[in-house]
Amino acid sequence: MIDWLECTIADADNSSLDTAPLCRLLELVGDHTVFLDEITCPRLLHGDLWLFNLLIERTKEGPRIVGVLDADRGSWGDPLADWTFFLLSRRASPQEQALFWQDYGQPGAGPGEMFRAQVYQGLHQGKILSVARRDGNERVVNKAYRALEDVVNALQFPRTPLLPSLPGASCASRGSDPGTLGTGASSR
């Protein structure tokens, strides 16, 4: 997870994006690795699993997956970190989500799962930042910054039952000012 965040920060920096919120997220993760350590049996993650990367056969019993394509983003980790779960909450109806979780198995709701879910949300928003900037879509860049700021705020303020209040972070090692979340200014 730390490596993914560091790579996401480097990518954002290379895209002339403000990396302060990602640096703060990395600090929060570093301060709470106990929640990452709860994953004792990593699973194979696809990294880009969506309908266009699935081969589906229609049978009398219903559709079934017969092939999975484009696994170049595959890795090992917490299944909840996979891009699929990020998209599920945005693209599937409540009924589709219920069917998915019924077959997949509902994730736990403990502090560790809740912390990791927020971190993964932030990681995905960080990746969206760089892609949107390269595509010249500043509306999506700004939306991703707002979502990333929500994640960081949820993890660092006392209103979140997961963590105690944490002092302000310094991203000085990366040249970023943690007080300027979502400005879009360069961190260089």
C-alpha positions as CSV (number, residue, x, y, z in Angstrom):
1,M,0.0,0.0,0.0
2,I,2.8,2.4,0.9
3,D,4.5,1.6,-2.4
4,W,1.3,2.2,-4.3
5,L,0.8,5.6,-2.6
6,E,4.4,6.6,-3.2
7,C,4.1,5.7,-6.9
8,T,0.8,7.7,-7.1
9,I,2.5,10.7,-5.5
10,A,5.4,10.5,-8.0
11,D,2.9,10.3,-10.9
12,A,0.9,13.3,-9.5
13,D,4.1,15.2,-9.1
14,N,5.1,14.4,-12.7
15,S,1.7,15.7,-13.8
16,S,2.4,19.0,-12.0
17,L,-0.3,18.3,-9.4
18,D,-0.4,19.4,-5.8
19,T,0.7,16.3,-3.9
20,A,-0.1,17.6,-0.4
21,P,-3.3,15.6,0.2
22,L,-1.6,12.4,-1.1
23,C,1.4,13.1,1.2
24,R,-0.9,13.5,4.1
25,L,-2.7,10.2,3.2
26,L,0.7,8.5,3.1
27,E,1.6,9.8,6.5
28,L,-1.7,8.6,8.0
29,V,-1.1,5.2,6.5
30,G,2.4,5.1,7.9
31,D,1.0,6.1,11.3
32,H,-1.6,3.3,11.2
33,T,0.1,0.3,9.5
34,V,-1.5,-2.0,12.1
35,F,-4.7,-1.7,10.0
36,L,-2.7,-2.8,6.9
37,D,-1.2,-5.6,8.8
38,E,-4.6,-7.1,9.3
39,I,-4.3,-8.5,5.8
40,T,-2.5,-11.7,6.5
41,C,-3.6,-13.6,3.4
42,P,-3.3,-11.4,0.3
43,R,-5.4,-12.2,-2.7
44,L,-4.7,-11.8,-6.4
45,L,-6.1,-8.4,-7.6
46,H,-6.8,-7.7,-11.2
47,G,-6.5,-3.9,-11.0
48,D,-8.8,-3.1,-14.0
49,L,-11.7,-5.6,-13.8
50,W,-14.8,-4.3,-15.6
51,L,-17.1,-5.6,-18.3
52,F,-14.7,-4.9,-21.2
53,N,-12.1,-7.1,-19.6
54,L,-14.4,-10.1,-19.1
55,L,-15.4,-12.8,-21.6
56,I,-18.9,-13.9,-20.7
57,E,-20.7,-16.9,-22.0
58,R,-24.5,-16.9,-22.0
59,T,-25.9,-20.3,-21.0
60,K,-29.3,-21.7,-20.1
61,E,-28.4,-21.3,-16.4
62,G,-27.4,-17.7,-16.9
63,P,-24.2,-15.8,-17.8
64,R,-20.9,-17.0,-16.6
65,I,-17.4,-15.6,-16.8
66,V,-15.2,-17.7,-19.0
67,G,-12.2,-15.4,-19.4
68,V,-10.5,-12.4,-17.8
69,L,-8.4,-10.1,-20.0
70,D,-5.9,-7.3,-19.5
71,A,-4.3,-8.2,-16.2
72,D,-1.2,-6.0,-16.6
73,R,-2.2,-4.1,-13.4
74,G,-2.4,-7.3,-11.4
75,S,-0.9,-7.4,-7.9
76,W,-1.4,-9.0,-4.5
77,G,-3.2,-7.4,-1.6
78,D,-6.5,-6.7,0.1
79,P,-9.4,-7.5,-2.3
80,L,-11.1,-4.3,-1.2
81,A,-8.2,-2.3,-2.7
82,D,-9.1,-3.5,-6.2
83,W,-10.4,-0.9,-8.7
84,T,-13.5,-3.1,-9.1
85,F,-14.8,-2.1,-5.6
86,F,-14.2,1.6,-6.4
87,L,-16.3,1.3,-9.5
88,L,-19.0,-1.0,-7.9
89,S,-20.3,1.8,-5.7
90,R,-20.4,4.2,-8.6
91,R,-21.7,2.2,-11.5
92,A,-23.9,-0.6,-10.1
93,S,-27.4,-0.2,-8.9
94,P,-28.2,-1.0,-5.3
95,Q,-29.7,-4.3,-6.5
96,E,-26.6,-5.2,-8.5
97,Q,-24.4,-4.3,-5.5
98,A,-26.5,-6.5,-3.2
99,L,-26.2,-9.5,-5.6
100,F,-22.5,-8.9,-5.9
101,W,-21.9,-8.8,-2.1
102,Q,-24.2,-11.9,-1.7
103,D,-21.9,-14.0,-3.9
104,Y,-18.6,-12.3,-3.0
105,G,-19.1,-12.1,0.7
106,Q,-19.7,-8.8,2.6
107,P,-16.5,-7.2,3.9
108,G,-16.2,-6.6,7.7
109,A,-17.2,-3.3,9.3
110,G,-14.4,-3.1,11.9
111,P,-12.0,-0.2,12.3
112,G,-9.4,-1.8,10.1
113,E,-11.7,-2.4,7.2
114,M,-13.2,1.1,7.5
115,F,-9.7,2.7,7.6
116,R,-8.5,0.7,4.6
117,A,-11.7,1.5,2.6
118,Q,-10.9,5.2,3.1
119,V,-7.3,4.7,2.2
120,Y,-8.2,2.8,-1.0
121,Q,-10.7,5.5,-1.9
122,G,-7.9,8.1,-1.5
123,L,-5.5,6.0,-3.6
124,H,-8.0,5.7,-6.4
125,Q,-8.8,9.4,-6.3
126,G,-5.0,10.1,-6.5
127,K,-4.8,7.9,-9.7
128,I,-7.7,9.7,-11.2
129,L,-6.0,13.1,-10.6
130,S,-3.0,12.2,-12.8
131,V,-5.2,10.6,-15.6
132,A,-7.6,13.6,-15.6
133,R,-4.7,16.1,-15.7
134,R,-3.1,14.3,-18.7
135,D,-6.5,14.2,-20.4
136,G,-6.9,18.0,-19.7
137,N,-10.1,17.4,-17.7
138,E,-9.7,20.0,-14.9
139,R,-13.3,19.4,-13.8
140,V,-12.5,15.8,-12.9
141,V,-9.2,17.0,-11.3
142,N,-11.1,19.3,-9.0
143,K,-13.7,16.7,-8.2
144,A,-10.9,14.2,-7.4
145,Y,-9.2,16.7,-5.1
146,R,-12.4,17.3,-3.2
147,A,-13.0,13.6,-2.8
148,L,-9.3,13.1,-1.7
149,E,-9.7,16.0,0.8
150,D,-12.8,14.3,2.2
151,V,-10.8,11.1,2.7
152,V,-7.9,12.8,4.5
153,N,-10.3,14.8,6.7
154,A,-12.2,11.6,7.5
155,L,-9.0,9.9,8.7
156,Q,-7.5,12.8,10.7
157,F,-10.4,14.5,12.6
158,P,-12.0,13.3,15.8
159,R,-15.4,13.0,14.2
160,T,-14.2,9.8,12.7
161,P,-14.4,6.9,15.2
162,L,-11.4,5.2,13.6
163,L,-8.6,7.5,14.7
164,P,-7.8,10.0,17.4
165,S,-7.2,13.6,16.3
166,L,-3.9,13.9,14.7
167,P,-1.7,17.0,14.5
168,G,-1.2,18.7,11.2
169,A,1.2,17.0,8.8
170,S,4.2,18.3,7.2
171,C,4.9,17.2,3.7
172,A,8.1,19.3,3.6
173,S,10.1,16.3,2.4
174,R,8.1,16.4,-0.8
175,G,7.9,20.2,-1.0
176,S,4.1,20.4,-0.4
177,D,2.1,22.5,2.0
178,P,-0.5,20.4,3.8
179,G,-2.7,23.4,4.2
180,T,-3.4,23.7,0.5
181,L,-5.5,20.7,-0.2
182,G,-7.0,20.6,-3.6
183,T,-5.5,23.7,-5.0
184,G,-4.1,22.1,-8.1
185,A,-0.9,24.0,-7.6
186,S,2.4,22.3,-8.4
187,S,4.2,20.7,-5.4
188,R,7.6,21.4,-6.9
